[in-house]
């Protein structure tokens, strides 16, 4: 009986997981100030402001600098995973969601020689 209860509990938690992810996604909506480093390690302020919105599927849409750079993201635990395009190259990001609502993480752009790309996002 205990095994059946445990399996039923796991099934319910598994089916409800997407709703938890959407709730976390919704908490990230808004406008952010961006600072970071290029993959070469050179510092920068921005590529302009970052706007995070949600599409009808519940995925996050990210637009830097008015849509010059775009991405799509999903929260899992305390991390935001983003795939996008910048300067015509594929980009991936792994951002840690901090308790104060800021995000901090690393990014990689296809064919860039360096691996030191970082960004910090602070909500306006």
FENRAUR-V826179 format. One record per helix or strand of 2 or more residues. SS is the DSSP state (a for helix, b for strand). FROM is the first residue (numbers start at 1). LEN is the number of residues. Records with the same first field share a line. If there is no record, write none. Layout:
SS = FROM-LEN / FROM-LEN
This chain:
a = 2-25 / 65-3
b = 30-8 / 43-3 / 50-5 / 60-5 / 69-8 / 79-8 / 89-9 / 103-7 / 117-7
